[in-house]
Amino acid sequence: MKNFRVQIRAYGYYSDFNVESEDNSKAFENALVDKLGKNDIKWEKDGFISKSKIWVTYEEVINANAHQRPLQSEEGSRNRVGGTATG
């Protein structure tokens, strides 16, 4: 099972929620329809988007703690970069 973040902008409203499903299009579609059918999604007014347009976007949420190494590492800095300025 994978976790997906879904954002919907439709008819002047916006919603942002997560859906868990298998990694195939039919399973994702079914999970999304089930989530919408439960009627537990909070919709907020969105005054920036056209009321006649519909956007549905989704992305996989990756757990950053699943990796054993850090995503970024800290390196020591040099004492001096370049020459001195004279004026």
FENGI-V566915 format. One record per backbone hydrogen bond with DSSP energy under -1.0 kcal/mol. NH is the residue of the N-H (numbers start at 1). CO is the residue of the C=O. E is the energy in kcal/mol with one decimal. If there is no record, write none. Layout:
BEGIN
((NH,CO,E) (NH,CO,E))
END
This chain:
BEGIN
((2,21,-3.1) (4,19,-3.0) (5,59,-3.1) (6,17,-3.6) (7,57,-2.8) (8,15,-2.6) (9,55,-2.8) (10,13,-2.2) (11,53,-1.1) (13,10,-1.7) (14,44,-2.6) (15,8,-2.3) (17,6,-2.5) (19,4,-2.8) (21,2,-2.5) (24,22,-1.4) (28,24,-2.3) (29,25,-2.5) (30,26,-2.4) (31,27,-2.4) (32,28,-2.5) (33,29,-2.4) (34,30,-2.4) (35,31,-2.3) (36,32,-2.5) (37,33,-2.3) (38,34,-1.3) (44,14,-2.6) (46,12,-3.3) (53,50,-1.3) (55,9,-3.1) (57,7,-2.7) (59,5,-1.8) (61,3,-3.1) (66,63,-1.5))
END
